[in-house]
Amino acid sequence: MFDTFTPQLLALFATSLWETVAMVGLSGLAGGLIGLPLGVFLHLSAPGGTAENAVLHRAIGTVVNAVRSTPFIILLVAIIPFTRLVTGSSIGTAAAVVPLVVAAAPFVARLVETALREVDRGLVEAAQAMGASTRQIVFKVLLPEALPGIVAALTITFVSLTGYSAMAGAIGGGGLGDLGIRYGYQRFLPEVMLAVVLVLILFVQAVQSAGDALVRRLSHR
């Protein structure tokens, strides 16, 4: 079994792990940058919100729900033309980041919206009574109060993206998923597949533990 893991294969493992980290990190960051303001908007424009707008809320909410309800493997294939337009290719690590961002942004948006709903309504009403603008309410009340929940949402997103990045390997997206399919499945090396699964488990555990620690620290503040 251990004879399978030649120096060349171990080097490929290291490269694939780096590709997975890059895919998850870049797509999580970009998805968060898009999803955070989107989630804030969904919260503010909801019925009874600070900037209620039923038409826009319904329209954007429908798009968010449509993307979230599409299985990632189907989304991956469906937006190949858009991926080619952005990156010039439909395979490789850079190409895999595009569908990962598209999948992550609405996911983050809904989680952020949920976190903002947990903020005490009385704090918002008090800020409004003191003449605070919508911008001030967002940056001085909603986001600071919901910060632990938002960090928890981002942690969940990074964990989910790890699984999505493995799926991206099915169409040549690179990373550990690609390694597992090419060597573990196509070359009938179950020990390689097992090693890929173990590395992914350890990676997810590290991300989750770091996120949980940060949430606890923010909650104590």
SEZARO-176540 format. One record per residue (C-alpha): y, z, x. Coordinates in pm, 1 decimal, m for minus. Each point is the difference from the previous one (the first is absolute). Layout:
BEGIN
         yy         zz         xx
          Y          Z          X
...
This chain:
BEGIN
         yy         zz         xx
        0.0        0.0        0.0
      246.6      102.2      271.1
      m79.5     m318.6      192.2
      184.6     m186.0     m275.0
      331.8      157.1       98.3
       72.7     m199.4      311.0
      335.4       36.8      181.3
      111.0     m323.5     m168.3
      m83.7      132.4     m345.4
      170.3      333.0       70.2
      311.6     m188.9      110.0
      m18.6     m197.8     m323.9
      m25.0      330.9     m189.7
      318.2      121.3      168.8
      181.0     m325.0      m82.2
     m119.6        8.4     m361.1
      108.4      361.7      m39.4
      345.2      m88.7      130.4
       18.6     m291.4     m244.5
      m91.1      233.8     m287.6
      263.7      252.6      108.8
      258.4     m280.3       21.9
      m92.8     m142.1     m341.4
        4.5      337.0     m173.5
      312.4      121.6      178.4
      211.0     m312.0      m53.4
     m108.5      m59.4     m358.7
       38.2      368.1      m87.9
      350.0       11.2      147.5
      108.7     m324.3     m167.8
     m167.1       96.4     m327.8
      175.7      336.3       10.2
      339.6     m158.1       67.2
      m46.5     m227.8     m300.5
     m185.4      241.5     m226.2
      230.6      300.6       45.1
      316.1     m158.0     m147.3
     m216.3     m174.3     m258.5
     m144.8      334.7     m107.7
      346.7      156.1      m12.0
      120.5     m287.1     m217.7
     m296.5       33.4     m236.8
       76.7      370.7      m36.2
      373.1      m45.1      m55.2
      m36.6     m289.4     m245.7
     m272.6      166.2     m208.5
       83.3      121.9     m353.2
      210.7      312.1       40.1
       67.6      m79.7      365.7
      333.0       31.2      176.8
       51.1     m377.8       m7.0
     m211.3      m93.2     m300.8
      m67.1     m372.2      m34.5
     m293.7      m76.4     m226.8
       m8.3     m375.7       66.7
       m3.6       19.7      378.5
     m233.6      299.2       m1.6
     m250.5     m185.6     m216.5
       26.0     m322.8      201.3
      m42.8      158.5      342.0
     m261.8      241.8     m129.7
     m203.1     m294.0     m128.4
       10.4     m173.6      339.9
      m95.6      322.1      178.2
     m291.5       58.2     m236.3
     m116.3     m361.0       34.3
      m18.8       21.9      379.9
     m161.8      343.0       m7.1
     m267.0     m111.9     m247.1
     m100.5     m301.7      211.6
     m301.0       75.5      224.5
      111.9      m22.1      362.0
     m261.2     m255.9      101.8
      129.1     m232.1     m275.7
      362.9       67.0       93.5
      m88.6      m76.2      360.4
     m119.1     m349.0      m90.9
      254.5      m67.1     m275.9
      304.6       33.9      225.8
     m137.7     m199.2      294.8
      270.8     m269.0      m48.5
      270.1      270.2       16.0
     m170.2      156.1      303.9
        1.1     m338.9      176.4
      367.1      m43.0      m87.1
       91.1      336.1      152.1
     m225.1        8.3      308.1
     m106.0     m361.9       47.0
     m365.8       93.7      m33.7
     m242.5      148.3     m251.2
     m222.5      175.6      254.6
       60.1      264.0      262.2
      163.0      340.6        8.0
      354.7     m121.9      m71.0
     m120.3     m197.4     m301.5
     m189.0      301.0     m136.1
      318.2      208.8        1.3
      161.4     m217.5     m269.9
     m250.2       69.0     m283.2
      m24.8      361.4      114.0
      377.0       40.0      m49.8
      m18.2     m174.1     m338.5
     m275.9      242.3     m103.5
      168.6      308.4      145.6
      351.9      m37.3     m142.1
      m82.1       38.4     m373.1
     m253.4      270.5       84.1
      268.0      200.0      180.9
      249.4      m70.0     m280.0
     m217.5      159.9     m267.0
      m84.6      299.9      217.6
      367.5       54.2       83.5
       91.3      m30.1     m367.5
     m260.1      265.9      m80.2
      131.7      229.1      275.7
      356.5      m33.5     m130.9
     m113.0       90.6     m350.9
     m113.6      335.9      136.1
      355.3       93.5      101.0
      144.7      264.7     m228.8
      210.9     m178.1     m261.8
      237.5      296.9        0.9
      106.4      m79.2      358.7
       94.6     m354.3      m99.3
      190.5      120.1     m305.2
      185.3      257.6      209.8
      100.8     m270.2      248.9
      119.2     m221.8     m285.9
      200.8      288.0     m146.0
      179.1       37.7      335.4
       94.0     m369.0       m8.0
     m253.3     m131.0      250.9
      m44.1     m375.8        9.6
     m339.4     m166.7      m33.9
       m5.3      m58.9      375.5
       68.0      367.3       69.0
     m267.5      105.9     m246.2
     m252.7     m223.8      173.6
       77.0      100.3      358.6
       95.5      365.3      m48.4
     m228.6      107.5     m284.7
     m289.7     m231.4      m79.3
     m115.2     m111.4      345.5
       36.8      338.8      175.0
     m181.7      181.1     m282.4
     m276.4     m262.5      m22.8
      m43.5      m42.1      377.1
     m337.6      181.0       28.3
     m135.4     m208.8     m286.8
      133.6     m319.2      156.8
     m162.8       82.4      334.0
     m326.3       69.5     m181.9
       36.9     m338.4     m174.3
       51.1     m176.7      331.6
     m304.5      176.0      142.4
     m211.8     m124.3     m289.4
      143.0     m348.2       56.6
      m94.4       m3.8      369.3
     m352.4      115.6      m84.3
      m34.9     m270.1     m265.8
      134.7     m263.9      238.1
     m270.2       93.2      249.2
     m261.7     m105.7     m253.7
      198.6     m311.4      m89.7
       28.9      m95.7      367.9
     m378.4       12.2       27.8
      m21.7     m238.5     m297.6
      244.2     m232.5      173.7
     m265.6      m42.6      268.5
     m205.3     m191.6     m255.6
      233.0     m299.7       40.5
       71.3       36.2      370.6
      276.3      255.0      m20.3
     m107.6      171.0      319.9
      m42.2      371.9       53.0
     m307.3      216.6      m42.0
      m98.5     m167.3     m326.6
      m21.1     m336.4      172.2
     m202.5      153.7      283.5
     m241.9      162.5     m244.0
      m55.4     m324.0     m190.2
      m38.0     m226.6      304.1
     m223.0      227.3      206.1
     m145.8      251.1     m243.6
      m77.1     m240.1     m285.6
      m12.2     m356.0      129.8
     m179.0       89.2      325.9
     m226.6      260.7     m161.8
      116.4      293.6      212.0
        0.6      296.5     m241.3
       93.8      239.2      280.4
      329.9     m186.2       40.8
       65.0       24.8     m374.3
      m76.4      373.8       12.1
      235.5       45.8      295.8
      276.9     m185.9     m186.4
      m46.9      222.7     m305.2
       11.0      315.7      212.3
      316.7     m111.2      178.1
      165.6      m80.1     m333.1
      m99.0      342.1     m136.9
      151.6      172.9      303.8
      314.5     m213.3      m28.8
       43.5       82.8     m368.8
      m63.8      369.5       68.6
      268.5       m0.4      269.6
      253.3     m169.5     m228.9
      m78.5      233.2     m290.7
       16.1      313.0      214.8
      334.2     m102.0      152.1
      141.1      m76.6     m343.3
     m124.2      326.4     m149.7
      148.4      198.5      289.7
      337.9     m166.8      m47.6
       m8.6       62.6     m376.7
      m73.6      370.8       58.1
      284.2       25.3      248.7
      245.8     m166.2     m237.4
     m119.2      211.4     m293.1
       61.9      322.2      193.0
      355.6     m111.6       65.3
